[in-house]
Amino acid sequence: MRILHTSDWHIGRTFHGVDLLADQERALAAIAETVTEQQVDVVVVPGDVYDRSIPSADAVSVCNRGFEAIRAAGAVIVATSGNHDSPVRLGAGAAFAAAGGLHLLTRVGMLDVPVLLEDEHGPVAFYGIPYLEPEITRAELGAPHARSHADILDVAMARIRADLGERRADVPRMRAVLLAHAFVVGGEATGSERSISVGGVETVSASAFDGVDYVALGHLHSPQILAEHIRYSGSPLPYSFGERSHRKAMWLVDLDADGVTSVDRIELPVVRGLSQLSGTLEQLLHDEAFASAEDHYVSVTLTDPLRPIDAMRALQERFRYAVHMEWQRPEGSPGLGYRERVRGRTDLQVAQSFLTDMRSEPTVGELRLLEQALRRAVGIDEAEVVEGGVFDTVEVSA
């Protein structure tokens, strides 16, 4: 049996406010093409099919077209819910969908009831563990003392091992594939995942999954190998600029009569690149060194001495997918916090810097108006102002 492990589609997600549905549809089409090219039997999706518990109508349409394309390419689909999507909504009509080859395993109380699929060597049991929030699921799993993700996962795996043990009593070498949405020790987050911590404890041990042939993990967004049979596929698209260097991929898993024989990496096409650029507005608009980023999603750091007016509009004339911009004065110290930056400076110096940052250097007349306002604010009379008009008797408290 040949299995394609993909995850964390997050259909409906936006990128700095930009709709990604067209990009996501292209990514799902690439998955369906891989099914055809590699003659995949089963596609597994361990969680976060949607980005929200209540997806938009457009997101549902994109997802459904993706499912249809994968089924038309010849693969059965097994999917679970994650910490972003709703198990109730994702699993609506699951029994009916299963008849068409789409198995949605979202019910916590039935996590030990596998989907059984056959190949020439016999049955393969696919177990799905949806995202388990301890506070919500411990009563349903009969584990009132479970407080952490590790606690609740241990209970879930005990139920799965018990069921698998009974099945293996009849079919001694029944193979088992597990889908789980969790943060496993050793995995590395990318920054675009939503935290699933409970009381600061969100990780679980890889050893918690002992007893099955392959563990298809979801939640972390980059492809990762925790053990030969325990892997994250990551998301099909980058969802933060921290993922700009990632090469998105899926895992192609082959099973024979004795279990996993090989796992190969299948890289996904880059739908749209990500670039972080830095320079003055003039440089960014005209320097050919930035030409390769013109069709990328772009994050810009401007280094002009003065903040340019309407800079984002100008940037988008060249970089139509510019989605984020910040201004950093070249002489500034962005690594310092506010407390360190104002320590030892007078009120007037702080106010003068604010005006300079927001507009331009204040005139002598404007500085005198600031002095008057500051004197009135702190109750200092004219005698305390040194000759020359510099308000230097009150220092900013840090």
C-alpha positions as CSV (number, residue, x, y, z in Angstrom):
1,M,0.0,0.0,0.0
2,R,1.3,3.5,-0.9
3,I,0.4,6.3,1.4
4,L,0.9,10.1,0.9
5,H,1.3,12.0,4.2
6,T,0.3,15.7,4.0
7,S,-1.1,18.0,6.7
8,D,-2.0,21.4,8.0
9,W,-3.8,22.7,4.9
10,H,-5.3,25.6,6.8
11,I,-7.8,26.3,4.1
12,G,-9.1,29.8,4.5
13,R,-6.0,31.3,6.1
14,T,-4.9,34.7,5.1
15,F,-1.3,36.0,4.9
16,H,-0.9,39.5,6.4
17,G,-4.5,40.1,5.4
18,V,-4.1,38.7,1.9
19,D,-6.5,35.9,0.8
20,L,-4.6,32.7,0.0
21,L,-7.5,30.6,-1.4
22,A,-6.1,30.7,-4.9
23,D,-2.7,29.6,-3.7
24,Q,-4.2,26.9,-1.6
25,E,-6.2,25.5,-4.5
26,R,-3.0,25.3,-6.6
27,A,-1.3,23.4,-3.7
28,L,-4.2,20.9,-3.4
29,A,-4.1,20.4,-7.2
30,A,-0.4,19.6,-6.9
31,I,-1.2,17.0,-4.2
32,A,-3.8,15.4,-6.6
33,E,-1.2,15.3,-9.4
34,T,1.2,13.5,-7.1
35,V,-1.5,10.9,-6.3
36,T,-1.7,10.2,-10.0
37,E,2.0,10.3,-10.7
38,Q,3.0,8.1,-7.8
39,Q,0.0,5.8,-7.9
40,V,-0.9,6.7,-4.3
41,D,-3.6,4.5,-2.6
42,V,-4.3,6.6,0.5
43,V,-3.8,10.3,1.4
44,V,-3.7,11.1,5.1
45,V,-4.3,14.5,6.6
46,P,-3.7,14.7,10.3
47,G,-5.5,17.9,11.3
48,D,-6.0,21.5,10.5
49,V,-7.8,20.9,7.3
50,Y,-9.4,24.4,7.8
51,D,-7.9,27.4,9.4
52,R,-11.0,28.3,11.4
53,S,-13.6,26.4,13.3
54,I,-16.3,28.1,11.1
55,P,-14.7,28.3,7.6
56,S,-16.1,30.6,5.0
57,A,-18.2,29.3,2.1
58,D,-15.3,29.9,-0.3
59,A,-12.9,28.0,1.9
60,V,-15.3,25.0,2.1
61,S,-15.6,25.1,-1.7
62,V,-11.8,25.1,-2.2
63,C,-11.4,22.2,0.2
64,N,-14.2,20.2,-1.4
65,R,-12.7,20.6,-4.8
66,G,-9.4,19.5,-3.4
67,F,-10.9,16.4,-1.9
68,E,-12.7,15.7,-5.2
69,A,-9.5,16.0,-7.2
70,I,-7.6,13.6,-4.9
71,R,-10.4,11.1,-5.0
72,A,-10.6,11.4,-8.8
73,A,-6.9,10.8,-9.0
74,G,-7.5,7.4,-7.3
75,A,-6.7,7.8,-3.6
76,V,-8.8,7.2,-0.5
77,I,-8.6,10.1,2.0
78,V,-8.3,9.7,5.8
79,A,-8.3,13.0,7.7
80,T,-8.6,14.2,11.3
81,S,-9.4,17.6,12.9
82,G,-6.7,19.8,14.5
83,N,-6.6,22.6,16.9
84,H,-7.8,25.1,14.3
85,D,-10.7,23.4,12.7
86,S,-13.9,22.2,14.3
87,P,-14.3,18.4,14.8
88,V,-18.1,18.8,14.7
89,R,-18.2,20.8,11.4
90,L,-15.4,19.0,9.7
91,G,-17.0,15.7,10.7
92,A,-20.5,16.6,9.6
93,G,-21.7,13.9,7.2
94,A,-18.7,11.7,7.9
95,A,-20.6,8.5,7.6
96,F,-22.0,9.5,4.2
97,A,-18.6,10.8,3.0
98,A,-16.9,7.5,4.0
99,A,-19.1,5.8,1.4
100,G,-17.3,7.9,-1.2
101,G,-13.8,7.3,0.1
102,L,-13.4,10.3,2.4
103,H,-13.0,9.2,6.0
104,L,-13.2,12.0,8.5
105,L,-12.1,10.8,11.9
106,T,-13.1,13.6,14.3
107,R,-15.0,11.9,17.1
108,V,-12.9,11.6,20.3
109,G,-15.0,8.7,21.6
110,M,-14.3,6.7,18.4
111,L,-10.5,7.2,18.1
112,D,-10.0,3.5,18.7
113,V,-12.3,2.5,15.8
114,P,-10.0,2.4,12.8
115,V,-10.7,2.7,9.1
116,L,-9.7,-0.7,7.6
117,L,-8.3,-0.6,4.1
118,E,-7.1,-3.7,2.2
119,D,-4.1,-4.4,-0.1
120,E,-2.7,-7.6,-1.4
121,H,-1.2,-8.4,2.0
122,G,-4.4,-7.9,4.0
123,P,-5.9,-5.1,6.1
124,V,-4.3,-1.9,7.2
125,A,-5.8,-0.1,10.2
126,F,-5.9,3.7,10.1
127,Y,-6.5,5.2,13.5
128,G,-7.1,9.0,13.8
129,I,-6.5,11.0,17.0
130,P,-8.1,14.4,16.6
131,Y,-6.6,17.3,18.5
132,L,-7.2,16.5,22.2
133,E,-7.8,19.4,24.5
134,P,-7.4,17.9,28.0
135,E,-10.0,20.0,29.7
136,I,-12.6,19.2,27.0
137,T,-11.8,15.5,26.2
138,R,-10.7,13.9,29.5
139,A,-14.3,13.2,30.6
140,E,-15.2,11.6,27.3
141,L,-12.1,9.4,27.5
142,G,-12.7,8.5,31.1
143,A,-9.5,10.2,32.3
144,P,-10.6,12.7,35.0
145,H,-7.1,13.2,36.3
146,A,-5.5,13.9,32.9
147,R,-4.2,17.5,32.9
148,S,-1.5,17.7,30.2
149,H,-1.4,16.7,26.5
150,A,0.9,13.8,27.5
151,D,-1.6,12.5,30.0
152,I,-4.6,12.6,27.6
153,L,-2.5,11.2,24.7
154,D,-1.4,8.2,26.9
155,V,-5.1,7.4,27.6
156,A,-5.9,7.7,23.8
157,M,-3.0,5.4,22.8
158,A,-3.9,2.9,25.5
159,R,-7.3,2.5,23.9
160,I,-5.8,2.2,20.4
161,R,-3.3,-0.4,21.5
162,A,-6.1,-2.4,23.2
163,D,-8.2,-2.4,20.0
164,L,-5.1,-3.2,17.8
165,G,-4.2,-6.0,20.1
166,E,-7.6,-7.6,19.7
167,R,-7.4,-7.3,15.9
168,R,-3.9,-8.8,15.8
169,A,-5.1,-11.8,17.8
170,D,-7.1,-12.6,14.6
171,V,-4.7,-11.1,12.1
172,P,-1.2,-11.4,13.7
173,R,0.6,-9.0,11.3
174,M,-2.1,-6.4,10.9
175,R,-0.4,-3.2,10.0
176,A,-1.4,0.1,11.7
177,V,-1.1,3.8,10.6
178,L,-1.8,6.5,13.1
179,L,-2.8,10.1,12.4
180,A,-2.2,12.5,15.3
181,H,-2.3,16.3,15.8
182,A,0.2,17.2,18.6
183,F,3.5,18.9,19.4
184,V,6.0,16.0,19.9
185,V,9.3,16.5,21.8
186,G,12.1,17.1,19.2
187,G,9.8,19.0,16.8
188,E,10.6,22.6,15.8
189,A,7.9,25.2,15.4
190,T,8.1,27.7,12.6
191,G,6.2,30.6,14.3
192,S,3.0,30.3,12.2
193,E,1.4,27.5,14.5
194,R,-1.1,28.4,17.1
195,S,0.1,27.4,20.6
196,I,-1.6,24.3,22.1
197,S,-0.1,24.7,25.5
198,V,-2.0,23.9,28.7
199,G,-0.4,25.3,31.8
200,G,2.8,25.6,29.9
201,V,2.9,21.9,29.0
202,E,2.1,21.2,25.3
203,T,4.7,18.6,24.2
204,V,4.4,14.8,24.2
205,S,7.0,12.1,23.9
206,A,7.6,10.3,20.6
207,S,7.5,7.0,22.6
208,A,3.8,7.7,23.3
209,F,3.2,6.3,19.8
210,D,4.9,3.0,20.2
211,G,3.1,0.0,18.7
212,V,2.1,1.2,15.2
213,D,3.9,1.0,11.9
214,Y,3.8,4.7,10.9
215,V,2.8,7.9,12.7
216,A,1.6,10.7,10.5
217,L,1.9,13.9,12.6
218,G,0.2,17.3,12.1
219,H,0.6,20.7,13.8
220,L,4.1,21.8,13.0
221,H,4.5,23.4,9.6
222,S,7.9,22.2,8.3
223,P,8.7,18.6,7.2
224,Q,10.5,16.9,10.1
225,I,11.7,13.4,11.0
226,L,11.5,12.5,14.7
227,A,12.1,8.8,14.0
228,E,12.0,6.8,10.7
229,H,8.4,6.0,11.3
230,I,7.3,9.2,13.1
231,R,7.2,12.3,10.9
232,Y,5.7,15.7,10.3
233,S,4.9,16.6,6.7
234,G,4.3,20.3,7.4
235,S,2.0,22.6,5.6
236,P,1.7,22.8,1.8
237,L,2.3,26.5,1.8
238,P,4.4,28.9,4.0
239,Y,2.2,30.8,6.5
240,S,4.8,33.2,7.9
241,F,8.0,34.9,6.7
242,G,9.8,32.7,9.1
243,E,9.1,29.9,6.7
244,R,10.6,31.6,3.6
245,S,13.6,29.3,3.5
246,H,11.5,26.1,3.9
247,R,11.0,23.7,1.1
248,K,7.5,22.4,1.5
249,A,7.1,18.6,1.0
250,M,5.1,15.5,1.7
251,W,6.1,11.9,2.7
252,L,5.5,9.0,0.4
253,V,5.2,5.9,2.6
254,D,5.3,2.3,1.2
255,L,4.0,-0.6,3.3
256,D,4.4,-4.3,2.6
257,A,3.3,-7.3,4.6
258,D,5.8,-6.5,7.4
259,G,5.2,-2.8,7.7
260,V,7.1,0.3,6.3
261,T,9.6,-0.5,3.6
262,S,10.4,3.1,2.5
263,V,9.6,6.7,3.1
264,D,10.5,9.2,0.4
265,R,10.2,13.0,0.4
266,I,8.1,14.5,-2.4
267,E,8.6,18.2,-2.7
268,L,5.7,20.5,-3.4
269,P,6.0,23.3,-6.0
270,V,6.5,26.8,-4.8
271,V,3.2,28.6,-5.5
272,R,4.6,32.0,-4.6
273,G,8.0,32.9,-3.0
274,L,8.5,35.0,0.1
275,S,11.1,37.7,0.4
276,Q,12.2,40.1,3.2
277,L,13.8,43.3,1.7
278,S,15.6,46.2,3.3
279,G,16.7,49.5,1.9
280,T,15.6,53.0,1.2
281,L,12.4,53.5,-0.7
282,E,14.4,54.8,-3.7
283,Q,16.6,51.7,-3.7
284,L,13.6,49.3,-3.4
285,L,11.8,50.9,-6.2
286,H,14.7,51.1,-8.7
287,D,17.5,48.7,-7.8
288,E,17.6,45.7,-10.1
289,A,18.9,43.6,-7.3
290,F,15.3,43.3,-6.0
291,A,13.8,42.3,-9.3
292,S,13.6,38.6,-8.4
293,A,11.1,39.5,-5.6
294,E,8.6,41.3,-7.8
295,D,6.2,38.4,-7.8
296,H,6.8,37.3,-4.2
297,Y,5.0,38.1,-1.0
298,V,7.2,40.8,0.3
299,S,8.0,42.2,3.8
300,V,9.9,45.5,3.6
301,T,12.1,47.3,6.2
302,L,12.6,50.9,5.1
303,T,15.8,52.6,6.1
304,D,15.2,56.2,4.9
305,P,16.3,58.9,7.3
306,L,12.7,60.3,7.3
307,R,9.6,58.1,7.1
308,P,8.4,58.2,3.4
309,I,4.8,59.3,2.8
310,D,2.5,56.7,1.3
311,A,5.4,54.2,1.0
312,M,3.3,51.0,0.8
313,R,1.3,52.3,-2.1
314,A,4.6,53.1,-3.9
315,L,6.1,49.7,-3.1
316,Q,3.0,47.9,-4.4
317,E,3.5,49.5,-7.8
318,R,6.6,47.4,-8.1
319,F,5.9,44.6,-5.7
320,R,2.2,43.9,-6.1
321,Y,2.3,41.3,-3.3
322,A,3.9,43.5,-0.7
323,V,2.0,42.7,2.4
324,H,4.1,44.2,5.3
325,M,6.2,47.3,5.8
326,E,8.1,48.8,8.8
327,W,10.3,51.8,9.0
328,Q,13.7,51.6,10.8
329,R,15.8,54.8,11.1
330,P,19.4,53.9,10.2
331,E,20.8,55.7,13.3
332,G,18.2,54.0,15.6
333,S,18.9,51.1,17.9
334,P,16.1,48.6,17.2
335,G,17.6,46.1,19.5
336,L,17.1,48.3,22.5
337,G,13.8,48.4,24.5
338,Y,12.1,51.7,25.2
339,R,13.4,51.9,28.7
340,E,17.0,51.7,27.5
341,R,16.5,54.1,24.7
342,V,15.1,56.9,26.9
343,R,17.4,56.4,30.0
344,G,19.2,59.6,30.8
345,R,17.3,61.7,28.3
346,T,15.2,64.7,29.2
347,D,11.5,65.1,28.5
348,L,12.3,67.6,25.8
349,Q,14.8,65.3,24.1
350,V,12.2,62.5,24.1
351,A,9.5,64.8,22.7
352,Q,12.0,66.1,20.1
353,S,12.9,62.6,18.9
354,F,9.2,61.7,18.6
355,L,8.5,64.7,16.4
356,T,11.6,63.8,14.3
357,D,10.5,60.2,13.9
358,M,7.0,61.0,13.0
359,R,7.5,64.0,10.8
360,S,10.8,65.9,10.7
361,E,13.3,67.8,12.9
362,P,11.3,70.5,14.9
363,T,12.1,74.2,14.4
364,V,13.4,76.4,17.2
365,G,9.9,77.9,17.5
366,E,8.3,74.5,17.9
367,L,10.9,73.5,20.5
368,R,10.0,76.6,22.6
369,L,6.3,75.6,22.4
370,L,7.3,72.1,23.6
371,E,9.2,73.7,26.5
372,Q,6.2,75.7,27.6
373,A,3.9,72.7,27.4
374,L,6.4,70.5,29.4
375,R,6.8,73.2,32.1
376,R,3.1,73.4,32.6
377,A,2.8,69.6,32.7
378,V,5.3,69.1,35.4
379,G,4.8,72.4,37.3
380,I,8.3,73.9,36.8
381,D,8.5,77.7,36.7
382,E,10.5,79.9,34.3
383,A,13.5,80.3,36.7
384,E,14.3,76.6,36.4
385,V,14.8,76.7,32.6
386,V,18.4,77.3,31.8
387,E,19.4,80.2,29.6
388,G,19.3,79.3,25.9
389,G,15.9,77.6,26.1
390,V,16.9,74.0,26.8
391,F,14.5,72.3,29.1
392,D,17.0,69.9,30.9
393,T,16.0,69.9,34.5
394,V,13.5,67.0,34.4
395,E,14.9,63.7,33.3
396,V,12.7,60.8,32.1
397,S,12.3,58.2,34.7
398,A,13.4,54.8,33.6
